[in-house]
């Protein structure tokens, strides 16, 4: 059997099993086992085991449960609720003020936790009822929360960024810092769109009536104390990485300690919080590691059968611009994101795409950020974008998934614009990591 035919059978089997509803981790692992035995026999399994052992003993992966723990503690500690109350006081008189404030809070949550579910769940429970109560358009309110929540993919400390960096054998610290400016760019695009649309059509985001009044300055100033703990956590994590004081894994440990201190200050630290956090860490980390095991084994088969060489040879023989090839790769990522989770896409596609990126003489760090923005688009893309299902769990009665699908369309277009800007101006991505203190 030729290597090309083996590759076709492998990917056809992958798609077929996924359509049956078998979890991705077990699909990849089972296919890797079957094809290893069929192609090279039982002796080849020793190589597979050794490869997986090297992956699972990687120190870089230790950062994942630490950042998951930090995110879970913060989600349960009351810090996010305090932030939202302060945001309401400061932003209510702006055009689309509650939506603008929601994006701002999502940006801060992203910089504290790096977990998409934390921001979407928190804002779905806090911001959505508040915006609907003030007669905001359901589509604007839902789209704002979905798009703002996905900033946790790009703005560090991001668990998905860690998985990408480990898979691409890149510096986690540099990947973290490279995501700061593009993340803030996307947040700015969202805010600009909300303000402009609300100014043009005030009915979709009514301002408070005169009877409700505006917050007094003493109230606003007093509310700023809720920013102290989040800023300490952000500086403790990102600041230590940027200044070269701590590795990303060490910075994660700092973040966990600060998160528990925040929970104690908010008087939420107790057995219920600790047990809930422990379960969150076990569930999320186990899911990520099982997908990692299956994907690494599957990609090893792909490489061993000459798949990477075949793809690179195919690209070399194409008479196409490097930018066209890059656009096709990003389009493939967006398409896969409609059906697969982002962890699986990273672990499957990065080992395949990086040799092509090297051949085209593109910067790996820059491509990594474009990859992560594509992952953001996938997170809110129907039919299987994870954020859509997070949002479904907090929707009030009378609002269906059709409203959610319509709500995210403008924000997907804004994310596409963000990719275009980062592609045309690579210095937006590269200047901050290049200035890091090693």
C-alpha positions in Angstrom: 0.0 0.0 0.0 1.4 3.4 -1.0 2.0 6.1 1.6 -0.5 8.3 -0.1 -3.2 5.6 0.1 -2.4 5.0 3.8 -2.8 8.8 4.5 -6.2 8.8 2.7 -7.4 5.8 4.7 -6.1 7.3 8.0 -8.0 10.6 7.6 -11.1 8.9 6.2 -11.1 6.7 9.2 -10.6 9.7 11.5 -13.6 11.6 10.0 -15.8 8.5 10.0 -15.2 7.8 13.7 -15.7 11.4 14.7 -19.0 11.5 12.9 -20.1 8.5 15.1 -19.6 10.6 18.2 -16.5 8.8 19.6 -14.4 11.2 21.7 -11.5 12.6 19.9 -8.8 11.3 22.3 -10.0 7.7 21.9 -10.5 8.0 18.2 -6.9 9.2 17.7 -5.4 6.6 20.1 -7.3 3.7 18.6 -6.4 4.7 15.0 -2.7 5.1 16.0 -2.7 1.7 17.6 -4.4 -0.1 14.6 -2.2 1.6 12.0 1.0 1.0 14.0 0.2 -2.7 14.2 -0.9 -3.0 10.6 2.1 -1.2 9.1 5.0 -2.1 11.4 3.9 -4.9 13.8 3.8 -5.1 17.6 7.5 -4.2 18.0 6.8 -0.7 16.8 4.5 -0.1 19.8 7.7 0.2 21.9 8.7 3.4 20.0 5.2 4.8 20.5 5.3 4.2 24.2 8.7 5.9 24.5 7.5 8.8 22.4 4.4 9.3 24.7 6.5 8.9 27.8 8.8 11.7 26.7 5.7 13.9 26.0 4.0 13.2 29.4 7.2 13.9 31.4 7.6 17.4 29.8 8.0 20.0 32.5 6.2 22.5 30.2 2.9 20.6 30.6 3.0 21.1 34.3 1.9 24.7 33.7 -1.5 23.5 32.5 -3.0 22.2 35.8 -1.6 25.2 37.6 -3.3 27.7 35.3 -6.5 25.7 35.4 -6.4 25.8 39.2 -5.8 29.5 39.2 -8.7 30.1 36.8 -11.1 27.8 38.9 -10.2 29.6 42.2 -10.8 33.0 40.7 -14.1 31.9 39.1 -15.3 30.7 42.5 -13.8 33.5 44.7 -16.1 36.4 44.0 -13.3 38.5 42.4 -15.1 38.6 39.0 -18.4 39.7 40.6 -16.7 42.6 42.2 -15.1 43.6 38.9 -18.4 43.6 37.2 -20.1 45.8 39.8 -17.3 48.3 39.3 -17.6 48.2 35.6 -21.3 48.9 35.7 -20.6 52.1 37.7 -18.0 53.4 35.2 -19.4 52.4 31.8 -23.2 52.8 32.1 -23.4 56.2 30.4 -21.3 55.3 27.4 -23.0 54.2 24.1 -23.4 50.5 24.6 -21.7 51.0 28.0 -22.6 47.7 29.6 -21.4 45.8 26.5 -18.2 47.9 26.4 -17.6 47.2 30.1 -18.3 43.5 29.5 -15.5 43.4 26.9 -13.2 45.2 29.4 -14.0 42.7 32.1 -13.5 39.7 29.8 -10.0 41.1 28.9 -9.1 41.3 32.6 -10.5 37.8 33.2 -8.4 36.5 30.2 -5.3 38.1 31.7 -6.0 36.5 35.1 -7.2 33.0 34.1 -6.5 32.1 30.4 -9.6 29.8 30.4 -12.4 30.6 28.0 -15.1 28.9 30.0 -14.4 31.1 33.0 -15.2 34.4 31.3 -18.2 33.1 29.3 -19.8 31.4 32.2 -19.2 34.4 34.6 -20.4 37.0 32.1 -23.3 34.8 31.0 -24.6 34.8 34.6 -23.7 38.4 35.5 -23.7 40.6 32.4 -26.4 38.9 30.2 -29.3 39.4 32.7 -28.1 42.9 33.4 -28.0 43.9 29.7 -31.3 42.2 28.9 -32.9 44.0 31.9 -31.8 47.3 30.4 -33.4 46.4 27.0 -30.2 45.6 25.2 -30.6 43.7 21.9 -30.2 40.0 22.8 -27.9 39.6 19.7 -25.6 42.4 20.8 -25.5 41.1 24.4 -24.8 37.5 23.5 -22.3 38.3 20.7 -20.4 40.5 23.1 -20.1 37.8 25.8 -19.1 35.1 23.3 -16.5 37.2 21.6 -15.1 38.7 24.8 -14.9 35.3 26.4 -12.7 33.9 23.7 -10.0 36.5 24.4 -8.7 33.9 27.0 -7.3 31.9 24.0 -5.0 34.7 23.0 -4.3 37.0 26.0 -1.9 35.2 28.4 -1.8 33.1 30.5 -3.6 30.9 28.0 -3.8 27.1 28.4 -4.3 26.7 24.6 -1.1 28.8 24.0 0.8 26.4 26.3 -0.4 23.4 24.3 0.6 25.2 21.0 4.0 26.1 22.3 4.8 22.6 23.6 3.6 21.1 20.3 5.6 23.6 18.2 8.6 23.4 20.6 8.4 27.1 21.0 9.1 29.3 24.0 5.9 29.5 26.2 7.1 32.8 27.6 7.5 34.4 24.2 4.2 33.0 23.0 2.5 34.4 26.0 3.9 37.9 25.5 3.3 37.8 21.7 -0.4 37.4 22.4 -0.8 40.6 24.4 -0.9 43.2 21.6 -3.1 41.1 19.2 -5.4 40.3 22.2 -5.8 44.0 23.0 -6.3 44.8 19.3 -9.2 42.4 19.1 -10.7 43.8 22.3 -10.4 47.3 20.8 -12.1 46.2 17.6 -15.0 44.8 19.6 -15.3 47.9 21.7 -15.2 50.2 18.6 -17.8 48.1 16.9 -20.1 48.2 19.9 -19.8 52.0 20.4 -20.3 52.8 16.7 -23.3 50.5 16.3 -24.9 51.7 19.6 -24.3 55.4 18.6 -25.9 54.8 15.2 -28.8 52.8 16.6 -29.4 53.6 20.3 -32.4 51.3 20.5 -30.1 48.2 20.6 -28.3 49.5 23.7 -30.4 52.1 25.6 -28.7 54.3 28.1 -30.0 54.6 31.7 -32.9 56.9 32.2 -32.6 60.1 34.1 -34.6 58.5 37.0 -31.9 55.8 37.3 -29.2 58.5 37.4 -25.5 58.1 37.1 -23.1 56.9 39.8 -21.5 59.5 42.0 -17.8 60.0 41.8 -17.2 58.8 45.4 -19.0 55.5 44.4 -16.9 55.2 41.3 -13.6 55.8 43.2 -14.5 53.4 45.9 -15.3 50.7 43.3 -11.7 50.8 42.0 -10.6 48.8 45.0 -11.9 45.7 43.1 -9.1 46.2 40.6 -6.3 45.7 43.1 -6.4 41.9 43.4 -6.8 41.3 39.6 -3.9 43.7 38.8 -1.7 42.0 41.4 -2.4 38.6 39.8 -1.7 39.9 36.3 1.5 41.6 37.3 2.5 38.5 39.4 2.0 36.2 36.4 2.8 38.2 33.3 5.2 40.7 34.9 7.5 37.9 36.2 7.6 36.2 32.8 8.3 39.4 30.9 11.0 40.5 33.3 12.6 37.1 33.1 12.2 36.5 36.8 10.2 33.3 36.5 9.4 30.7 33.9 5.8 30.3 32.8 5.4 27.3 35.0 6.9 29.2 38.0 4.7 32.1 37.2 1.7 29.8 37.2 2.5 28.8 40.8 2.7 32.5 41.7 -0.7 33.0 40.2 -2.2 30.1 42.1 -0.9 31.5 45.4 -2.3 34.9 44.6 -5.6 33.4 43.6 -6.0 31.6 46.9 -5.0 34.8 48.7 -7.8 36.6 46.8 -10.3 33.9 47.7 -9.3 34.3 51.4 -9.7 38.1 51.2 -13.1 37.7 49.6 -14.0 35.3 52.4 -14.7 32.5 50.0 -11.8 30.2 50.9 -13.3 27.0 52.3 -13.7 23.3 51.7 -16.4 23.7 49.1 -14.1 26.0 47.0 -11.1 23.7 47.4 -13.0 20.5 46.5 -14.6 22.2 43.5 -11.3 23.5 42.3 -9.7 20.0 42.6 -12.5 18.5 40.5 -12.1 21.2 37.8 -8.4 20.6 37.6 -8.7 16.9 37.3 -11.4 17.1 34.6 -9.8 19.7 32.4 -6.2 18.4 32.8 -7.2 14.8 32.1 -9.1 15.8 29.0 -6.1 17.8 27.6 -3.6 15.1 28.4 -5.7 12.3 26.9 -6.1 14.3 23.7 -2.3 15.0 23.7 -1.5 11.3 24.0 -3.9 10.3 21.2 -2.8 13.1 18.9 0.9 12.6 19.4 0.5 8.9 18.5 -1.6 9.7 15.5 0.8 12.4 14.2 3.7 10.0 14.7 2.0 7.6 12.2 1.4 10.4 9.8 5.1 11.4 9.9 6.3 7.8 9.8 4.3 7.1 6.6 5.8 10.1 4.9 2.8 12.4 5.2 4.8 15.5 6.2 7.2 15.0 3.4 4.4 14.5 0.9 2.6 17.7 2.0 5.9 19.7 1.8 6.6 18.3 -1.6 3.1 19.2 -2.8 3.5 22.8 -1.5 6.9 23.1 -3.2 5.5 22.0 -6.6 2.6 24.5 -6.4 3.0 27.7 -8.3 1.3 29.8 -5.7 2.2 32.8 -3.6 3.3 32.0 0.0 0.4 34.3 1.2 -2.1 32.2 -0.7 -0.7 29.0 1.0 -0.9 30.8 4.3 -4.5 31.8 3.7 -5.4 28.2 2.7 -3.9 26.9 5.9 -5.8 29.4 8.0 -9.0 28.5 6.2 -8.4 24.9 6.9 -8.0 25.7 10.6 -11.3 27.7 10.6 -13.1 24.8 8.9 -11.7 22.2 11.3 -12.8 24.4 14.2 -16.4 23.9 13.2 -16.1 20.2 14.1 -13.1 19.6 16.3 -12.0 21.2 19.6 -8.9 23.5 19.5 -6.7 21.1 21.5 -7.2 18.5 18.8 -6.6 20.9 16.0 -3.3 22.1 17.5 -2.0 18.7 18.1 -3.0 17.4 14.7 -2.2 20.4 12.5 0.9 22.1 14.1 3.3 19.3 13.4 2.0 19.2 9.8 1.9 22.9 9.1 5.2 24.1 10.7 7.5 22.5 8.1 5.5 24.4 5.5 5.8 27.7 7.5 9.6 27.1 7.6 9.8 26.5 3.9 7.8 29.7 3.2 10.3 31.6 5.5 7.5 32.9 7.7 8.2 33.5 11.4 7.0 30.6 13.6 6.0 32.9 16.5 4.0 35.2 14.2 2.3 32.2 12.7 1.5 30.9 16.1 -0.5 34.0 16.9 -2.4 33.8 13.6 -3.1 30.2 14.5 -4.5 31.2 17.9 -6.7 33.9 16.4 -8.1 31.3 14.0 -8.8 29.2 17.1 -10.8 32.1 18.6 -12.9 32.2 15.4 -13.4 28.4 15.7 -14.5 28.8 19.3 -17.5 30.9 18.3 -18.2 29.2 14.9 -21.4 27.1 14.5 -22.2 24.3 14.7 -19.8 23.1 17.4 -18.0 26.1 18.7 -17.4 25.5 22.4 -18.4 29.1 23.4 -21.8 28.6 21.9 -22.5 25.6 24.2 -21.2 27.5 27.2 -23.6 30.3 26.3 -26.5 27.9 25.7 -26.3 26.8 29.4 -27.0 30.3 30.7 -29.6 31.5 28.1 -32.9 32.7 29.6 -36.2 31.2 28.4 -37.3 32.5 25.0 -33.9 32.9 23.5 -32.8 30.0 21.2 -29.6 29.0 19.5 -30.7 30.8 16.3 -30.2 34.1 18.1 -26.8 32.9 19.3 -25.7 32.0 15.8 -26.8 35.4 14.4 -25.1 37.2 17.3 -21.6 35.9 16.6 -21.5 36.8 12.9 -20.2 40.4 13.3 -17.6 39.3 15.8 -16.3 36.5 13.5 -15.8 39.2 10.8 -14.0 41.3 13.4 -11.7 38.4 14.2 -11.0 37.9 10.5 -10.1 41.6 10.4 -7.7 41.1 13.4 -6.0 38.2 11.6 -5.6 40.4 8.5 -4.1 43.3 10.5 -1.6 40.9 12.3 -0.7 39.3 9.0 0.0 42.6 7.3 1.9 44.1 10.3 3.9 41.3 11.9 5.7 43.9 14.2 2.4 44.1 16.2 3.0 40.5 17.2 6.8 40.4 17.4 8.0 43.7 19.0 6.9 42.9 22.6 8.5 39.4 22.8 11.7 40.7 21.2 11.9 43.2 24.0 11.6 40.6 26.7 14.4 40.3 29.3 15.8 36.8 29.1 
